[in-house]
Amino acid sequence: MPLRIGIVGLPNVGKSTLFNALTRSKGAQAANYPFCTIDPNVGIVEVPDERLTVLTGLIKPKKTIPAAVEFVDIAGLVKGASAGEGLGNKFLSHIREVDAICHVVRIFPGDVIHVEGTVDPKRDRETIDTELALADLDGIKKRIDRVQGAARTGNKDAKTELALMEKIKAALEQGKPASSITFDKDERPLADGMQLMTLKPVIFAVNASEEQMTSLTPEDARKQLLLPPDAELVIISAKIEEDLQDLTPDEAKTFLKDLGVESSGLDRLIRAAYHRLGYFTYFTAGVEEVRAWTIHAGWTGPQAAGVIHTDFEKGFICAETISYKDFVQYGSELKAKEAGKMRQEGKTYVVQDGDVMHFRFNV
């Protein structure tokens, strides 16, 4: 299953336009009125990675398969969504099912209708954050009511769960997201199982106009949204990105260069999602197929092998590994091996971003 990212925000902030640009489609209805999206639109997006292109050029395989991200365009939330306003309960349930949240905040001016009547990035960001926190708080209170009885009887698991939920409840009541809590290694799996929306990683997509794209800095955007310096944030113009679909790759590059932008906002958004989630890529490379695989930072060889097939993890013997840099320098697996750059890594090896790997296993 690819990484699932939910596109969240108030109505008419550009979520569906962004989704259409990401998926290079017109799959999501985008219109100048609230709630034009009801059911979530889902699209698979390739992860941009120049290294995959380079490896393909060197090996010339029969096929190349990039890593993928699944984006879910979730209908706009409004103030009171946690209490059911604007079909809030239905929309919030969609957010609980994703791995991370892409919070789209409108910063562009203009005639597009705003549900609050004015454009105020800080207020809009706080509205969504508040509704997610209130929904989490309501869910935690209900879980506490269900568990309290068992905890009073001395049930060890129930007591552990109750203590954790009381900790989460206290943070939410203070206006803090669940992500602000420091969990120990035993608490985190329990917390993850609660599908708390304020525990999910967040990437802010600040939807700007073409004019703002040339002057607005991430630091300025964070100040306008009143976000901490370490908040993952990408400035993007969803309308520009959608218009780029009609251009050739060379025309798109020229257009972005004229704007003073080095790369597509979509590319930056996907990279930001990877960074925020602690994900990276390793490669398998042969004449049949060159492929990018997504794993968590810190995963070992067997865990990385398990992404391909569970048998690879169960019967893991070793991983024949060449760094991307060495593979490109020598031009092929054989030449890198002859130069002594292929390593046989065992079960405790922590896979590095860009490793080119071949797994030996026995089941």
C-alpha positions as CSV (number, residue, x, y, z in Angstrom):
1,M,0.0,0.0,0.0
2,P,1.4,3.4,-0.9
3,L,1.6,6.3,1.6
4,R,-1.8,8.0,1.9
5,I,-1.9,11.7,2.3
6,G,-5.2,13.5,2.9
7,I,-5.7,17.0,1.4
8,V,-7.5,19.0,4.1
9,G,-8.7,22.6,4.5
10,L,-11.6,25.0,4.5
11,P,-13.9,25.0,1.4
12,N,-12.6,26.9,-1.6
13,V,-9.0,27.1,-0.6
14,G,-7.8,25.2,-3.6
15,K,-7.8,21.6,-2.4
16,S,-9.5,20.1,-5.5
17,T,-7.4,22.2,-7.9
18,L,-4.3,21.0,-6.1
19,F,-5.5,17.4,-6.3
20,N,-6.2,17.7,-10.0
21,A,-2.7,19.1,-10.5
22,L,-1.1,16.3,-8.5
23,T,-2.9,13.6,-10.3
24,R,-2.7,15.3,-13.7
25,S,-6.4,14.8,-14.1
26,K,-9.7,16.6,-13.8
27,G,-10.9,14.0,-11.3
28,A,-11.9,16.4,-8.6
29,Q,-14.6,19.0,-9.2
30,A,-13.2,22.5,-8.6
31,A,-15.8,25.2,-8.4
32,N,-16.4,28.7,-6.9
33,Y,-18.8,27.5,-4.1
34,P,-18.4,25.5,-0.9
35,F,-18.7,21.7,-0.6
36,C,-18.3,21.0,-4.3
37,T,-16.4,17.9,-3.2
38,I,-18.5,15.5,-1.1
39,D,-17.0,12.0,-1.5
40,P,-13.2,11.9,-1.4
41,N,-11.3,11.7,-4.7
42,V,-8.3,9.4,-4.6
43,G,-5.3,9.5,-7.0
44,I,-1.9,7.8,-7.2
45,V,1.0,10.1,-7.7
46,E,4.6,9.2,-8.7
47,V,7.3,10.3,-6.4
48,P,9.7,12.5,-8.4
49,D,13.3,11.2,-8.1
50,E,16.0,12.2,-10.5
51,R,18.1,9.2,-9.3
52,L,15.6,6.8,-10.8
53,T,16.0,8.5,-14.1
54,V,19.8,8.3,-14.0
55,L,19.7,4.6,-13.1
56,T,17.3,3.9,-15.9
57,G,19.6,5.7,-18.3
58,L,22.6,3.6,-17.2
59,I,20.8,0.2,-17.1
60,K,18.1,0.6,-19.8
61,P,15.7,-1.8,-18.2
62,K,12.5,-3.2,-19.8
63,K,10.5,-1.1,-17.3
64,T,11.0,1.5,-14.6
65,I,8.7,1.7,-11.6
66,P,8.8,4.8,-9.3
67,A,7.7,5.0,-5.7
68,A,4.1,6.3,-5.3
69,V,2.0,8.4,-3.0
70,E,-1.8,8.2,-2.7
71,F,-3.5,11.6,-2.3
72,V,-7.0,11.8,-1.0
73,D,-9.0,15.0,-1.7
74,I,-11.2,15.4,1.4
75,A,-14.2,17.7,1.3
76,G,-13.8,21.1,3.0
77,L,-14.2,21.4,6.8
78,V,-15.9,24.4,8.4
79,K,-16.1,25.8,11.9
80,G,-18.3,23.4,13.9
81,A,-17.3,20.3,11.8
82,S,-16.5,18.4,15.0
83,A,-20.1,18.8,16.0
84,G,-21.4,17.8,12.6
85,E,-21.5,21.1,10.8
86,G,-21.1,20.9,7.0
87,L,-21.3,17.1,7.1
88,G,-18.3,17.3,9.4
89,N,-18.5,13.9,10.9
90,K,-18.4,12.2,7.5
91,F,-15.4,14.3,6.4
92,L,-13.5,13.8,9.6
93,S,-13.8,10.0,9.3
94,H,-12.0,10.2,6.0
95,I,-9.1,12.1,7.6
96,R,-8.7,9.3,10.2
97,E,-7.9,6.8,7.5
98,V,-4.8,8.6,6.0
99,D,-1.2,8.4,7.1
100,A,-0.5,12.2,7.0
101,I,-2.4,15.5,6.4
102,C,-1.6,18.0,3.7
103,H,-3.3,21.1,5.2
104,V,-4.1,23.6,2.4
105,V,-4.3,27.2,3.5
106,R,-5.4,29.9,1.2
107,I,-3.2,33.0,1.1
108,F,-4.2,34.3,-2.4
109,P,-6.6,37.2,-2.7
110,G,-9.4,37.5,-5.3
111,D,-13.0,36.9,-6.0
112,V,-13.1,33.2,-5.1
113,I,-15.8,32.8,-2.4
114,H,-14.4,32.4,1.1
115,V,-16.7,30.7,3.7
116,E,-15.7,33.4,6.3
117,G,-16.0,36.3,3.9
118,T,-12.4,37.3,4.2
119,V,-8.9,35.7,3.6
120,D,-7.1,35.2,6.9
121,P,-4.5,32.4,6.8
122,K,-3.9,32.3,10.6
123,R,-7.6,32.2,11.4
124,D,-8.2,29.5,8.8
125,R,-5.4,27.4,9.9
126,E,-6.6,27.6,13.5
127,T,-10.1,26.7,12.5
128,I,-9.0,23.4,11.0
129,D,-6.6,22.7,13.9
130,T,-9.4,23.4,16.4
131,E,-11.9,21.2,14.7
132,L,-9.5,18.3,14.5
133,A,-8.6,18.7,18.2
134,L,-12.2,18.9,19.3
135,A,-13.1,15.8,17.3
136,D,-10.1,13.9,18.9
137,L,-11.1,15.1,22.3
138,D,-14.7,13.9,21.8
139,G,-13.4,10.5,20.7
140,I,-11.0,10.2,23.6
141,K,-13.7,11.0,26.1
142,K,-15.9,8.2,24.7
143,R,-13.0,5.8,24.8
144,I,-12.3,6.7,28.4
145,D,-16.0,6.0,29.3
146,R,-15.7,2.6,27.7
147,V,-12.5,1.6,29.4
148,Q,-13.0,2.9,32.9
149,G,-15.0,0.0,34.1
150,A,-12.4,-2.6,33.1
151,A,-9.6,-0.4,34.6
152,R,-11.4,-0.3,38.0
153,T,-11.5,-4.1,38.1
154,G,-7.7,-4.2,37.8
155,N,-7.4,-5.2,34.2
156,K,-3.8,-4.3,33.4
157,D,-4.2,-3.5,29.7
158,A,-7.3,-1.3,30.5
159,K,-5.4,0.6,33.2
160,T,-2.5,1.2,30.8
161,E,-4.8,2.4,28.1
162,L,-6.8,4.6,30.5
163,A,-3.6,6.3,31.8
164,L,-2.5,7.0,28.2
165,M,-5.9,8.4,27.2
166,E,-6.0,10.7,30.3
167,K,-2.6,12.1,29.2
168,I,-3.9,12.7,25.7
169,K,-7.1,14.3,27.0
170,A,-5.2,16.7,29.2
171,A,-3.1,17.9,26.3
172,L,-6.1,18.3,24.0
173,E,-8.0,20.3,26.7
174,Q,-5.0,22.6,26.9
175,G,-5.3,23.3,23.2
176,K,-2.3,21.1,22.3
177,P,-2.3,18.5,19.6
178,A,-1.6,14.8,20.5
179,S,1.6,15.2,18.5
180,S,3.0,17.5,21.2
181,I,3.0,14.6,23.7
182,T,6.2,12.7,24.4
183,F,5.2,9.0,24.3
184,D,7.4,6.2,25.6
185,K,8.0,3.2,23.4
186,D,5.1,1.2,24.9
187,E,2.6,4.1,24.6
188,R,3.2,5.0,21.0
189,P,1.8,1.9,19.4
190,L,-1.4,2.3,21.5
191,A,-1.7,5.9,20.6
192,D,-1.2,5.1,16.9
193,G,-4.1,2.7,17.1
194,M,-6.5,5.4,18.2
195,Q,-6.5,7.1,14.8
196,L,-6.0,10.5,16.4
197,M,-6.0,13.2,13.7
198,T,-3.8,15.6,15.7
199,L,-1.2,12.8,16.0
200,K,-0.8,12.6,12.2
201,P,2.2,14.4,10.6
202,V,1.1,17.6,8.9
203,I,2.5,19.4,5.8
204,F,1.2,22.9,5.2
205,A,0.5,23.8,1.5
206,V,0.2,27.5,1.3
207,N,-1.8,28.3,-1.8
208,A,-0.5,31.5,-3.2
209,S,-1.2,33.6,-6.3
210,E,1.3,33.9,-9.2
211,E,2.4,37.3,-7.9
212,Q,2.9,36.0,-4.4
213,M,5.0,33.1,-5.7
214,T,7.8,35.5,-6.7
215,S,8.0,37.3,-3.3
216,L,6.6,35.2,-0.5
217,T,9.2,33.2,1.5
218,P,8.5,30.2,3.7
219,E,9.5,32.3,6.7
220,D,6.9,34.9,5.8
221,A,4.3,32.3,5.3
222,R,5.0,30.7,8.7
223,K,4.6,34.1,10.4
224,Q,1.3,34.7,8.6
225,L,0.0,31.3,9.8
226,L,1.7,31.7,13.2
227,L,3.6,28.4,12.8
228,P,6.8,27.4,14.5
229,P,10.0,27.5,12.5
230,D,10.2,23.7,12.1
231,A,6.7,23.4,10.7
232,E,6.9,21.6,7.3
233,L,5.6,24.1,4.8
234,V,5.5,24.4,1.0
235,I,4.4,27.5,-0.9
236,I,2.5,26.5,-4.0
237,S,0.1,27.9,-6.5
238,A,-2.5,25.2,-7.2
239,K,-3.8,27.1,-10.2
240,I,-0.3,27.4,-11.8
241,E,0.4,23.8,-11.1
242,E,-2.9,22.8,-12.8
243,D,-2.0,25.0,-15.8
244,L,1.4,23.3,-16.1
245,Q,-0.4,20.1,-17.1
246,D,-1.1,21.6,-20.6
247,L,2.6,22.3,-21.2
248,T,5.4,20.0,-22.4
249,P,8.2,19.3,-19.8
250,D,10.5,21.8,-21.5
251,E,7.8,24.4,-21.6
252,A,7.0,23.8,-18.0
253,K,10.6,24.3,-17.0
254,T,10.8,27.5,-18.9
255,F,7.6,28.8,-17.3
256,L,8.8,28.0,-13.8
257,K,12.2,29.6,-14.5
258,D,10.5,32.8,-15.7
259,L,8.7,32.8,-12.4
260,G,12.0,32.4,-10.5
261,V,10.9,29.0,-9.2
262,E,13.5,26.2,-9.4
263,S,11.1,23.2,-9.3
264,S,7.4,22.4,-9.4
265,G,5.5,23.0,-6.2
266,L,4.1,19.5,-6.5
267,D,7.5,18.0,-6.5
268,R,8.4,20.1,-3.4
269,L,5.2,19.0,-1.7
270,I,5.9,15.3,-2.2
271,R,9.5,15.7,-1.1
272,A,8.2,17.6,2.0
273,A,5.8,14.7,2.8
274,Y,8.6,12.2,2.6
275,H,10.8,14.4,4.9
276,R,8.0,15.0,7.4
277,L,7.2,11.3,7.6
278,G,10.8,10.2,7.8
279,Y,10.6,8.2,4.6
280,F,13.2,7.6,2.0
281,T,14.0,5.4,-1.0
282,Y,16.2,2.5,-1.9
283,F,16.4,1.0,-5.4
284,T,16.5,-2.4,-7.0
285,A,18.2,-2.3,-10.4
286,G,18.4,-4.9,-13.2
287,V,17.8,-5.3,-16.9
288,E,14.2,-6.4,-16.2
289,E,13.3,-3.6,-13.9
290,V,14.6,-0.5,-12.1
291,R,12.4,0.3,-9.2
292,A,12.2,2.7,-6.3
293,W,11.0,1.4,-2.9
294,T,9.8,3.5,0.0
295,I,10.8,2.7,3.6
296,H,11.1,4.4,7.0
297,A,14.4,5.9,8.0
298,G,16.2,3.5,10.3
299,W,14.9,0.3,8.8
300,T,17.2,-2.6,8.6
301,G,18.0,-4.8,5.6
302,P,15.4,-7.5,6.4
303,Q,12.7,-4.8,6.9
304,A,13.5,-3.2,3.6
305,A,13.4,-6.6,1.9
306,G,10.0,-7.2,3.4
307,V,8.6,-4.3,1.4
308,I,9.2,-6.4,-1.7
309,H,7.8,-9.7,-0.3
310,T,7.4,-11.1,3.2
311,D,9.4,-14.1,2.2
312,F,12.4,-11.9,1.6
313,E,12.3,-10.7,5.2
314,K,11.6,-14.1,6.7
315,G,14.5,-15.8,4.8
316,F,16.9,-12.9,4.7
317,I,20.5,-13.9,4.3
318,C,22.2,-10.7,3.2
319,A,21.8,-7.6,1.0
320,E,24.3,-7.0,-1.7
321,T,24.5,-3.2,-1.5
322,I,26.0,-0.4,-3.6
323,S,25.6,3.2,-2.7
324,Y,23.8,5.3,-5.4
325,K,26.9,7.5,-5.8
326,D,29.2,4.6,-6.4
327,F,26.8,2.9,-8.8
328,V,26.6,6.1,-10.9
329,Q,30.4,6.7,-10.7
330,Y,31.2,3.2,-12.1
331,G,28.2,3.0,-14.4
332,S,27.0,-0.6,-13.6
333,E,26.7,-3.2,-10.9
334,L,29.5,-5.3,-12.4
335,K,32.0,-2.4,-12.5
336,A,31.1,-1.2,-9.0
337,K,31.6,-4.8,-7.8
338,E,35.0,-5.1,-9.5
339,A,36.0,-1.8,-7.8
340,G,35.2,-3.2,-4.4
341,K,32.1,-1.0,-3.9
342,M,29.6,-3.8,-3.5
343,R,29.1,-4.7,0.2
344,Q,27.4,-7.7,1.7
345,E,25.3,-6.3,4.5
346,G,23.7,-8.5,7.2
347,K,20.5,-8.4,9.3
348,T,21.5,-5.4,11.5
349,Y,22.5,-3.1,8.6
350,V,20.5,0.1,8.5
351,V,19.6,0.9,4.9
352,Q,20.7,4.3,3.6
353,D,18.8,6.6,1.3
354,G,19.7,5.8,-2.3
355,D,21.2,2.3,-1.6
356,V,21.0,0.0,-4.7
357,M,20.3,-3.4,-3.3
358,H,19.9,-7.1,-4.2
359,F,18.6,-9.4,-1.6
360,R,19.8,-13.0,-0.9
361,F,17.2,-15.1,0.9
362,N,16.2,-18.6,1.6
363,V,12.7,-19.8,2.6
